[in-house]
């Protein structure tokens, strides 16, 4: 019984010795699991990045957005409101200010090919314009434009360059940072200029409404809906959720399918590695069973190996994913892959689940193993 007790206390060293008996196989297994984990993190990060890029503008604006009646989102909504609506909005109890903006998709001709951008018109000195400049300045008069720096870099544009839109010649006076939206980068111009090229003078697309201190945005949005006719008021969170639902959710199903495949591959790799190691050492396991080692202890031995492979592959996979995300950001900055602490924690928890599932087949093998086979030649 002393020998058995030592074996029980030495489960982890035995597991490590068995894993390290074939370094090449161990290395290949860990790398294969790491590749699957990195793929899961990158796909999840891509989806999260898409969601962040879709709402990159609205996330930085006032807590309440007011559009024409029926408006539910910002990116795909046609909304035309009179400038004078601002006076009605500021009379609503709880409204600190209401800032008009214009918004439209602009098909720009850059290097002979069309490029779609989201053109925001705002009033100087008021909210709604670019929140961070990489270079240059903001528009102050006429057909001046701030263009997303990633889009500008792709086409060799810089402050002083010009481009045509709807018969008007815009001069780029600044490049904005952090405005590379999903599919449509942002551009900013004076609202009077945007309204002129759209032939909608005296109008606004939306109003950015800031509540007074202590006023809940949901309460204020409901109050505006009740008291101001012909408008639809939503909180910033509602608008962002609606935009993500429309633009990101269609990509979710294929991305989630690829994530599931990557998880399945990782489980198979771990399961095959542990099973082959267990089968190759079946005589050793049979000897341990013959000496009285419990079935639970044998299962723990197999589980320890599976967990070690899963965690080792996960740690390497996280490093690979972070390196790949940084590489994508350098090579193609318009694509955002958001790998954060939450996704890493989720993949670590998933690694334990992978280990438990992967250990199932080797555990069944041990359960059926005949201790007498240890003494057969």
Backbone torsions as a table, in degrees:
resi	resn	phi	psi	omega
1	UNK	NA	-25.6	178.3
2	UNK	-61.7	-42.0	-179.7
3	UNK	-63.1	-37.9	179.9
4	UNK	-67.0	-42.1	178.5
5	UNK	-59.2	-41.2	178.4
6	UNK	-64.2	-38.0	179.7
7	UNK	-64.3	-39.3	179.8
8	UNK	-65.2	-43.3	-180.0
9	UNK	-68.9	-21.4	-176.9
10	UNK	-103.1	24.9	-179.2
11	UNK	-56.2	-46.5	-176.5
12	UNK	-67.2	-46.3	175.9
13	UNK	-58.3	-39.1	178.3
14	UNK	-62.6	-43.9	179.9
15	UNK	-61.0	-42.3	179.9
16	UNK	-66.0	-39.5	179.7
17	UNK	-63.8	-39.4	-179.9
18	UNK	-69.5	-39.0	178.0
19	UNK	-65.6	-38.6	-176.8
20	UNK	-84.6	-1.0	-179.0
21	UNK	-64.9	-29.9	179.1
22	UNK	-127.3	85.7	-175.5
23	UNK	-57.8	-37.1	-178.8
24	UNK	-64.2	-45.5	179.3
25	UNK	-64.7	-39.9	178.2
26	UNK	-61.1	-45.2	-179.7
27	UNK	-63.3	-43.9	-179.8
28	UNK	-63.3	-41.5	-179.4
29	UNK	-63.8	-47.0	-179.0
30	UNK	-62.7	-42.2	179.9
31	UNK	-65.4	-40.1	179.6
32	UNK	-64.8	-43.2	176.9
33	UNK	-64.6	-41.1	179.5
34	UNK	-61.0	-40.1	179.3
35	UNK	-63.5	-41.6	178.7
36	UNK	-66.3	-42.2	179.2
37	UNK	-64.3	-43.5	178.8
38	UNK	-61.2	-39.8	178.3
39	UNK	-63.2	-42.3	178.0
40	UNK	-60.3	-47.1	-179.2
41	UNK	-63.6	-40.7	-178.4
42	UNK	-68.8	-40.7	178.8
43	UNK	-66.8	-43.8	177.2
44	UNK	-64.2	-39.4	178.2
45	UNK	-66.1	-35.5	177.4
46	UNK	-64.6	-43.3	178.9
47	UNK	-64.8	-42.8	178.5
48	UNK	-64.8	-39.8	177.9
49	UNK	-63.9	-39.3	176.3
50	UNK	-60.1	-43.4	179.2
51	UNK	-62.4	-40.0	179.4
52	UNK	-68.6	-37.6	-179.3
53	UNK	-71.8	-34.1	179.4
54	UNK	-61.2	-37.9	-175.9
55	UNK	-105.7	21.5	-173.7
56	UNK	-62.4	-30.2	179.3
57	UNK	-84.0	-52.4	-173.0
58	UNK	-65.9	-28.5	179.4
59	UNK	-63.6	-20.1	-177.0
60	UNK	-105.3	12.5	-177.6
61	UNK	-108.5	-175.8	-177.2
62	UNK	-60.7	158.1	-174.1
63	UNK	-67.6	-17.0	-178.7
64	UNK	-127.1	135.5	178.5
65	UNK	-117.4	130.7	-179.9
66	UNK	-116.9	124.0	175.6
67	UNK	-125.5	-175.6	179.3
68	UNK	-69.5	163.9	-175.7
69	UNK	-53.5	132.2	179.5
70	UNK	94.6	-9.7	-179.8
71	UNK	-65.8	132.0	-179.8
72	UNK	-124.1	-17.3	179.5
73	UNK	-145.0	-179.7	-174.7
74	UNK	-105.5	-38.6	-169.7
75	UNK	-80.0	-26.7	-176.0
76	UNK	-125.9	26.8	-175.0
77	UNK	-108.5	130.9	170.6
78	UNK	-86.8	118.1	-177.8
79	UNK	-140.5	122.7	177.6
80	UNK	-130.2	120.6	-178.5
81	UNK	-128.7	152.8	177.3
82	UNK	-75.8	147.5	175.8
83	UNK	-55.2	-34.8	-174.8
84	UNK	-67.0	-13.0	179.4
85	UNK	-61.4	-28.2	-179.9
86	UNK	-55.2	-36.3	-179.9
87	UNK	-66.2	-37.3	178.5
88	UNK	-69.1	-36.9	-177.4
89	UNK	-68.4	-41.4	-177.5
90	UNK	-71.1	-14.1	176.4
91	UNK	-83.1	-11.7	178.0
92	UNK	-71.5	128.9	179.5
93	UNK	-56.7	129.8	178.8
94	UNK	100.6	-9.4	179.0
95	UNK	-89.3	122.0	177.5
96	UNK	-82.5	-45.3	174.8
97	UNK	-161.5	159.3	-179.8
98	UNK	-133.0	116.1	-174.2
99	UNK	-108.8	123.5	179.0
100	UNK	-79.1	145.2	171.0
101	UNK	-137.1	158.1	171.1
102	UNK	-112.5	152.7	-176.9
103	UNK	-150.7	132.3	177.1
104	UNK	-160.4	154.8	173.8
105	UNK	-80.9	135.4	-178.0
106	UNK	-120.6	121.8	175.8
107	UNK	-89.2	102.3	-177.5
108	UNK	-93.3	143.0	175.9
109	UNK	-96.8	107.4	-179.6
110	UNK	-122.5	119.9	-177.7
111	UNK	53.7	41.2	173.6
112	UNK	79.0	3.8	177.9
113	UNK	-130.6	150.2	-177.4
114	UNK	-75.8	138.5	176.2
115	UNK	-131.0	124.9	-177.2
116	UNK	-86.9	131.1	176.7
117	UNK	-133.7	157.8	174.7
118	UNK	-98.7	112.9	-176.6
119	UNK	-93.4	121.7	179.4
120	UNK	-107.1	127.3	174.4
121	UNK	-104.4	129.2	-178.3
122	UNK	-140.4	165.4	179.8
123	UNK	-94.8	136.0	-177.7
124	UNK	-56.2	138.3	178.5
125	UNK	78.9	1.3	179.9
126	UNK	-118.1	164.6	179.3
127	UNK	-62.2	162.7	175.6
128	UNK	111.3	-14.7	-178.8
129	UNK	-90.3	-170.5	179.9
130	UNK	-64.4	137.3	-176.6
131	UNK	-92.7	-14.6	178.2
132	UNK	-153.3	129.3	179.1
133	UNK	-101.7	136.1	173.2
134	UNK	-83.9	-31.3	177.8
135	UNK	-164.9	163.5	177.1
136	UNK	78.8	-151.5	-176.1
137	UNK	-141.6	176.3	177.9
138	UNK	-88.0	159.7	179.0
139	UNK	-64.2	143.0	177.1
140	UNK	-128.9	-16.3	179.1
141	UNK	-162.4	154.2	172.1
142	UNK	56.1	-152.1	-175.4
143	UNK	-87.1	64.3	176.2
144	UNK	-102.6	148.6	-169.4
145	UNK	-138.5	139.6	166.9
146	UNK	-106.8	125.5	-175.6
147	UNK	-115.2	145.9	176.3
148	UNK	-56.2	132.7	-173.6
149	UNK	-66.7	-30.4	179.0
150	UNK	-67.6	-45.9	177.5
151	UNK	-62.3	-42.7	179.7
152	UNK	-62.1	-41.0	-179.8
153	UNK	-64.5	-38.8	-179.8
154	UNK	-62.4	-28.1	-174.9
155	UNK	-115.8	13.7	175.7
156	UNK	65.6	30.4	179.7
157	UNK	-96.5	151.8	-179.1
158	UNK	-153.8	167.6	176.4
159	UNK	-52.7	128.7	-175.0
160	UNK	107.9	-21.7	177.2
161	UNK	-71.9	159.0	178.4
162	UNK	-124.7	157.9	173.6
163	UNK	-149.6	158.3	-176.4
164	UNK	-102.7	140.9	174.2
165	UNK	-152.7	119.7	178.8
166	UNK	52.0	43.1	176.1
167	UNK	81.8	-4.5	179.0
168	UNK	-102.8	147.3	177.1
169	UNK	-101.3	114.6	179.3
170	UNK	-97.2	136.7	175.6
171	UNK	-104.9	125.5	179.5
172	UNK	-74.8	121.6	180.0
173	UNK	-111.4	-9.6	-179.8
174	UNK	-161.4	158.4	176.1
175	UNK	-119.1	130.0	-176.6
176	UNK	-94.9	150.8	-179.4
177	UNK	-108.9	139.0	177.7
178	UNK	74.2	29.9	-178.0
179	UNK	-123.7	24.4	178.9
180	UNK	-87.3	84.5	-177.6
181	UNK	-69.8	163.3	179.6
182	UNK	-65.6	116.1	179.4
183	UNK	72.5	-31.4	-176.9
184	UNK	-131.4	102.5	174.2
185	UNK	-65.4	160.7	-175.8
186	UNK	-95.1	148.7	171.8
187	UNK	-135.8	148.8	-174.9
188	UNK	-129.9	136.8	176.5
189	UNK	-145.1	171.7	176.3
190	UNK	-64.5	142.7	-178.4
191	UNK	-64.1	-35.6	178.2
192	UNK	-62.3	-36.4	179.9
193	UNK	-71.3	-44.5	179.2
194	UNK	-62.2	-42.1	178.6
195	UNK	-64.9	-34.9	-179.3
196	UNK	-67.5	-45.5	-179.2
197	UNK	-70.8	-23.1	177.5
198	UNK	-88.9	-6.6	-177.8
199	UNK	59.3	41.3	177.3
200	UNK	-130.0	63.1	-179.4
201	UNK	-65.5	148.3	176.9
202	UNK	71.4	21.5	-177.0
203	UNK	-123.4	167.2	173.6
204	UNK	-140.1	151.2	176.5
205	UNK	-84.2	-45.4	-179.4
206	UNK	-143.0	164.6	171.5
207	UNK	-119.6	130.1	174.8
208	UNK	-90.8	114.5	-172.5
209	UNK	-108.4	124.8	177.8
210	UNK	-103.4	123.9	179.7
211	UNK	-74.5	158.1	171.4
212	UNK	-69.4	155.9	-179.3
213	UNK	-54.4	134.4	178.0
214	UNK	87.6	-5.2	179.7
215	UNK	-92.1	125.6	179.3
216	UNK	-72.6	130.6	-178.5
217	UNK	-57.6	-37.1	179.8
218	UNK	-65.2	-42.1	178.7
219	UNK	-63.7	-42.3	-178.6
220	UNK	-67.6	-40.8	178.9
221	UNK	-61.4	-42.6	178.1
222	UNK	-64.7	-38.2	179.5
223	UNK	-65.4	-41.2	178.1
224	UNK	-64.3	-42.2	178.3
225	UNK	-58.5	-38.6	-177.3
226	UNK	-75.4	-34.1	-168.9
227	UNK	-103.0	-20.3	-178.2
228	UNK	-111.7	115.7	-178.1
229	UNK	-74.4	151.8	172.8
230	UNK	76.6	15.5	180.0
231	UNK	-129.9	165.4	174.1
232	UNK	-130.1	119.3	-178.5
233	UNK	-108.9	130.1	179.2
234	UNK	-134.4	153.5	174.2
235	UNK	-74.8	159.0	177.5
236	UNK	-57.1	-39.2	-179.4
237	UNK	-65.0	-39.9	179.2
238	UNK	-64.9	-45.3	-179.8
239	UNK	-61.6	-45.3	-179.6
240	UNK	-62.1	-43.2	179.7
241	UNK	-63.4	-40.7	179.2
242	UNK	-65.9	-40.3	178.7
243	UNK	-65.7	-42.8	178.2
244	UNK	-63.6	-39.6	179.9
245	UNK	-61.6	-38.4	-176.6
246	UNK	-79.1	-37.7	-171.7
247	UNK	-102.7	-24.5	-175.7
248	UNK	-102.8	-39.2	-175.9
249	UNK	-56.6	-36.4	177.8
250	UNK	-59.2	-23.7	179.0
251	UNK	-90.3	-10.0	-172.5
252	UNK	-67.5	-43.4	-175.8
253	UNK	-59.5	-51.8	178.8
254	UNK	-64.3	-35.3	178.8
255	UNK	-66.3	-42.6	178.7
256	UNK	-66.1	-34.4	176.7
257	UNK	-63.5	-41.9	178.7
258	UNK	-67.8	-35.2	175.7
259	UNK	-63.2	-43.9	179.2
260	UNK	-62.2	-40.0	178.7
261	UNK	-64.0	-41.8	179.3
262	UNK	-63.2	-40.6	176.8
263	UNK	-63.3	-43.0	-179.9
264	UNK	-62.0	-40.0	178.2
265	UNK	-62.5	-43.6	179.4
266	UNK	-62.1	-42.7	179.0
267	UNK	-62.7	-43.1	179.6
268	UNK	-64.0	-42.3	-179.1
269	UNK	-62.4	-46.6	179.8
270	UNK	-64.9	-45.9	-179.3
271	UNK	-60.0	-44.8	179.8
272	UNK	-65.0	-40.0	-178.8
273	UNK	-64.6	-46.7	-178.8
274	UNK	-69.7	-39.1	180.0
275	UNK	-64.1	-45.4	-179.2
276	UNK	-63.8	-39.3	177.8
277	UNK	-64.4	-40.0	179.7
278	UNK	-67.3	-44.2	-178.7
279	UNK	-65.1	-39.5	-179.2
280	UNK	-66.7	-24.7	-179.3
281	UNK	-112.7	31.4	-177.8
282	UNK	-60.4	-34.6	179.3
283	UNK	-64.3	-39.1	179.1
284	UNK	-65.2	-42.4	179.0
285	UNK	-66.5	-39.1	178.3
286	UNK	-63.1	-38.1	176.8
287	UNK	-62.3	-43.8	178.6
288	UNK	-62.4	-39.0	177.7
289	UNK	-66.5	-40.3	179.3
290	UNK	-63.8	-32.7	179.4
291	UNK	-78.6	-4.8	174.8
292	UNK	105.4	8.2	178.6
293	UNK	-66.8	130.6	-174.0
294	UNK	-68.2	158.8	177.9
295	UNK	-62.6	-38.7	179.4
296	UNK	-61.5	-39.1	179.3
297	UNK	-66.1	-38.3	177.7
298	UNK	-65.6	-40.2	178.5
299	UNK	-63.7	-39.0	178.0
300	UNK	-63.4	-35.3	178.1
301	UNK	-62.3	-46.8	178.2
302	UNK	-65.7	-42.9	-180.0
303	UNK	-62.8	-37.9	178.0
304	UNK	-60.7	-42.3	178.6
305	UNK	-64.3	-43.2	-179.4
306	UNK	-64.3	-42.9	179.6
307	UNK	-64.3	-41.4	179.3
308	UNK	-60.9	-43.6	178.4
309	UNK	-65.0	-42.4	-178.2
310	UNK	-65.5	-45.7	-178.6
311	UNK	-69.8	-39.4	177.0
312	UNK	-62.3	-44.4	177.6
313	UNK	-66.1	-34.9	179.6
314	UNK	-66.5	-45.1	-179.7
315	UNK	-61.6	-44.2	177.8
316	UNK	-66.8	-38.0	179.3
317	UNK	-63.6	-38.3	177.7
318	UNK	-62.9	-42.6	178.7
319	UNK	-62.7	-44.0	179.6
320	UNK	-63.6	-41.5	-179.1
321	UNK	-64.9	-43.2	179.5
322	UNK	-63.9	-40.0	178.3
323	UNK	-65.8	-41.6	180.0
324	UNK	-66.3	-41.7	179.3
325	UNK	-61.9	-41.1	178.0
326	UNK	-66.2	-39.0	178.6
327	UNK	-63.7	-42.8	178.3
328	UNK	-62.9	-41.2	179.6
329	UNK	-61.5	-33.3	-179.6
330	UNK	-78.4	-41.9	-175.2
331	UNK	-81.2	-42.0	-177.7
332	UNK	-134.1	77.0	-173.5
333	UNK	-63.7	-14.7	179.6
334	UNK	-75.4	-12.1	176.0
335	UNK	-101.1	123.9	-178.0
336	UNK	-104.7	122.5	173.0
337	UNK	-113.1	108.3	-174.0
338	UNK	-98.1	97.7	175.3
339	UNK	-102.7	113.1	-177.0
340	UNK	-120.2	179.6	-177.4
341	UNK	-62.1	-34.7	179.3
342	UNK	-62.9	-43.3	179.7
343	UNK	-68.5	-34.5	177.3
344	UNK	-66.5	-42.1	178.0
345	UNK	-63.6	-39.6	179.5
346	UNK	-65.0	-39.8	-179.5
347	UNK	-70.8	-30.5	176.1
348	UNK	-66.4	-42.5	175.9
349	UNK	-64.9	-38.4	176.9
350	UNK	-64.2	-31.7	179.1
351	UNK	-63.8	-39.9	177.3
352	UNK	-65.0	-39.7	176.5
353	UNK	-63.7	-41.8	177.4
354	UNK	-58.7	-42.6	-177.6
355	UNK	-63.3	-43.2	-179.1
356	UNK	-63.9	-42.9	179.2
357	UNK	-67.7	-42.4	-177.9
358	UNK	-65.4	-28.3	-178.1
359	UNK	-80.7	-6.4	-175.0
360	UNK	-62.8	-50.0	-176.9
361	UNK	-65.8	-47.2	176.0
362	UNK	-59.4	-34.8	178.9
363	UNK	-65.5	-40.5	176.7
364	UNK	-63.6	-37.9	177.7
365	UNK	-60.4	-44.4	180.0
366	UNK	-67.3	-35.9	-179.7
367	UNK	-62.8	-32.5	-178.6
368	UNK	-92.2	-5.1	-175.6
369	UNK	-69.6	130.6	179.8
370	UNK	-85.5	119.6	179.8
371	UNK	-57.0	-29.0	-179.2
372	UNK	-65.8	-19.2	-179.3
373	UNK	-67.2	-14.6	177.4
374	UNK	-67.4	-22.2	-175.7
375	UNK	-106.1	6.5	177.4
376	UNK	-94.5	146.2	177.4
377	UNK	-92.1	NA	NA
